[in-house]
Structure formats: structure tokens, C-alpha cells
Amino acid sequence: MSDPRPQTPQRPAPDGKTPGAAKSLLEQLQDMLASVNADLADLGSDLEAAGARAVDEPADDPAAESAGTR
């Protein structure tokens, strides 16, 4: 049985999406990918900063110093 009340179409929000509508799988995947990309960019900058610090700091490990003198 169908609902006797007529369905009124919802107006799209200013961003073009219907308010209250669930995101499609594609939209969810795009959001997730954007989040992962942002996390990877943060990780990359953290690793670059750590690498720059490691190059600037002298080695305190005697094994590393003796390995270089062979």
C-alpha cells in the first residue's frame, strides 16, 4: 500500500545537497580519502622535521662513530 499523502520534494541546500539526506557511498569515500590525505601530509611534515633534527644533532651512539672509522 502506498502512502496517500503526496510527497513534496525537498529543496536542495545552498551547497546543492538535500538537507538531512544520507551521503552516498561515493561522498563518504571522498571524505575519507580527503581525511587520509590530510593525515598523510601531517605525517610527512612530522617525518621531515624529525629527519632535519636527526641530521642537525651529533651522534651520541659510540657504535655509530666506530662504524664510520673503518
C-alpha positions in Angstrom: 0.0 0.0 0.0 1.2 3.4 -0.8 1.1 6.5 1.4 -2.0 8.6 0.5 -0.2 11.8 1.3 1.6 13.4 -1.7 5.4 13.5 -1.4 6.8 17.0 -1.6 10.3 17.3 -2.9 12.8 18.7 -0.5 14.7 21.8 -1.6 18.4 21.5 -2.0 20.5 23.4 0.4 22.7 26.2 -0.9 25.6 23.7 -1.4 23.4 21.6 -3.7 22.7 18.8 -1.2 19.4 17.8 0.2 19.2 18.6 3.9 19.1 15.5 6.0 19.9 13.2 3.2 22.4 10.5 3.8 25.7 10.8 2.0 26.2 8.4 -0.9 29.0 5.9 -0.7 31.0 8.0 -3.2 30.7 11.0 -1.0 31.7 9.0 2.1 34.7 7.6 0.3 35.7 11.1 -0.9 35.5 12.5 2.6 37.5 9.6 3.9 40.2 10.0 1.2 40.5 13.7 2.0 40.9 12.9 5.7 43.6 10.3 4.9 45.4 12.7 2.6 45.4 15.3 5.3 46.7 12.8 7.9 49.5 11.7 5.5 50.5 15.3 4.8 50.8 15.9 8.6 52.8 12.7 9.0 55.1 13.7 6.1 55.8 17.1 7.6 56.4 15.5 11.0 58.9 13.0 9.5 60.7 15.7 7.6 61.0 17.8 10.7 62.3 14.7 12.7 64.8 13.9 9.9 66.1 17.5 9.9 66.6 17.3 13.6 68.4 14.0 13.3 70.8 15.4 10.7 71.5 18.5 12.8 72.2 16.6 16.0 75.6 14.9 16.6 75.5 11.2 17.0 75.8 10.1 20.7 76.0 6.4 19.8 79.6 5.1 20.1 78.8 2.2 17.7 77.7 4.7 15.0 81.0 6.6 15.5 83.2 3.5 15.3 81.4 2.2 12.2 82.3 5.4 10.4 86.1 5.0 11.1 86.6 1.6 9.5 
